């Protein structure tokens, strides 16, 4: 239903929120384990995660909404972004931990800001729809 009103924008924004939420969890895990000996810092490549979500070719996966349509996904499939060890963490402490607290706090602030911006964008889309409905009555 939302796809009919907004096109693919809402689906794409929903996927972005999912990735941002997962990235937040990964960053918080890194911060929580900053004193754990041998812990390796992890990260999510946001651009790669969104590319994976839409099939990696810049367009969202096809959804079959009518029996006469060509075969496609029957519903938007949830995806899990790849969590991997941080590539830029060449510095290890004596205990083997690779968490850089300052870097993680910066990532957390950036991710929080981008999450809030995405939520604001979605809210504006719905406010626009609400205004159209009010003016039509």
Residue, then its C-alpha position, 0 to 999 in steps of 0.5 A: x500500500x505504501x509503495x503505491x503512495x510513495x513509490x520505493x522511497x519508503x521501502x528504501x528508507x525503511x531499509x536504511x533505518x534497519x541498517x542504522x539500527x544494526x550499526x548502532x548495536x554493533x557500535x554499542x557492542x564495541x564500546x561495551x567491550x572496550x575493556x575485554x581482552x582480545x576483543x576485535x572491533x566490528x563494523x558495518x559498511x552502510x553503503x554495501x549493506x544498502x546495495x545488498x538490500x536492493x540487489x547490488x544494482x541500484x534498484x530494489x528487488x522486484x515484488x510480485x503483486x498480481x498473479x499475472x506479473x512476472x515471477x519475483x519476490x513475493x514480499x520484500x525480504x528482510x536482510x541482515x547487513x554483514x558485520x565484519x571486523x574493522x579493517x582500519x584497526x591495526x593498532x592493538x593494545x597489549x591485551x589484544x583489544x582493537x577498540x578505539x573508544x574515540x573512533x567508536x563514539x564518533x561513529x555513534x554520533x554520526x549514526x545517531x544523526x543519520x538515523x534521526x535525519x532518516x526518521x525526519x524525512x519519513x515523518x515529512x513524507x507522512x505529513x505531506x500525505x496528511x496535508x493532502x488528505x486534509x485539503x481534500x476533505 
